[in-house]
Amino acid sequence: MLMPNGIIKLIDFGCAKRLCINLSMSQTQILKSMKGTPYWMAPEVVTETGHGKKSDIWSIGCTVFEMATRKPPWSEMAPMAAIFAIGSDKPVPELPATFSEEAREFVKMCMLRDQDLRWDASALLQHIFITKKKK
């Protein structure tokens, strides 16, 4: 999406919802509501334990995974099965060994199940996968 200030934003229209003022819902309840496209949903979105910037980092990892493999993580599953897999403690899909160690680590750091351990945008921007110059 092109923002009015000229900045391009990557967004998921599958999670778009109209925000209404609802005095019966607290901010915490709003942040715990599950919306989005299943294959790119972070575990905390699936389990409705609250989401924020680190949830977007998870989605970046899923997007890089899809760009590399031409399929999103869990694409071999039906959407509902993918939701259950994402919300479980099953291993997270990794890029195949044919990809660089830098790419594999970048995706891994984006897709850590524990959002407290998941890297933030500042750390990812310093990762060699981003900073490495092609020869």
N, C-alpha and C positions, 0 to 999 in steps of 0.2 A: 504494500500500500504506500502510495506517495503522500507524505504528510504535507500540510500547508507550508512548512518551512523548508521544503525541498528534500528532507531526509526520507530515505526509503526504509520501511519497517516490514519485517517478515511477520505475518499474522496468520492465524487459523480461523477462517470464517466459520468453521464447524463449531467453534466455541463462542461465537458472537451471541450475545443476548441483550435484550433491552434492559437497561438499568432503570428501575423505578424506585422512587422513594417509598420505602415500606417500613413503617415504624415498628412493625412486629419482628423484623429481622435485624439482628445485630451485625456488626461488621464481620465478626468471626463466623457467623452463619453464612454470610454471603461468600466469604473466602473459602468455605468448606464445600460449596456447591460444585458438583462435578459437571463440567462442560468441556467439550473438545472432541477431536478426532481420535479414536481409540489407539491407533498405532503410535501416536506421538505423545500420548498422555504420560505424565510423570506418576510414579507410584503414589505420591501424596495426593495427587488429584483423584486417582482411582479410589484410594482408601478414604477420601474426604477428610484428611487430617490437616488441611490447610495448605495453601500453595502461594507462591510468590515468584521472585526473580529466579530462584534456583529451579523452579519448575520449567521456566523458559530455557534454562541451560540444558535440561534433560531433552527438551524438544529440539534444540540445536544439535545435540548428539544424534538423535534419531534422524534428523534431516541430513547430516553429514553421512550417516550410515546409508541412507537411501541414495544419496548422490553417488556414493562409492559402489554400491551393489545393485543399484537400480530397483531396489525393493526396500520398504521400511522394515525395521525390526519386527519380528513376529508376523510377517506377511503371510507365512504358511498357515496361519490360524485364522479362523473366522473372527470378526471383530469382538464378539462377546468372549470367546476363548482367550483372545489377546488381552482383554481387560483383566481376566482372572490371572493370567500369567504375569502381567505387569504388577498386579497387586500382591502377588505371592512372593515367596523367597527363592523362587527358581532362578538359576543363573541368567544373567542379562546377555542377550546376543552380543557377540564380538565380531569385529571385522575379521575376515579370513586372513590367514598368515601371509597371503600373497600381497597384502598391503604393507606399507612402511610401518615400522615400529612407532614412528611419530604419529601417524594417522590413527593407529590402533590405540595408542595411549590417550590421544586427544578424545576420541569417542568414549573410551572407558572412563575418563575423568568427568565427562559430561553425564554419563549414565550410571553413576554410582547411586544405588537405591537410597542410601541415607543422604538426605539433602544437606545435612550438616557437614558431611564429608565431601559432597560434590563441589567441584571447583566453581568459583564465581567468574564473571566476565573478565575482570582484571587479570586474574591468573591465566585464563585461557588465552587472552591476547598476548601474553608473554610466552606461551608454549611454542616450542620449536616448530610444530606443525604450521603455525601461523607466521612465525618470524623468519623461518628458513627461506633463503633466496634461491630461486632456481638458477642453475648455471646454463 
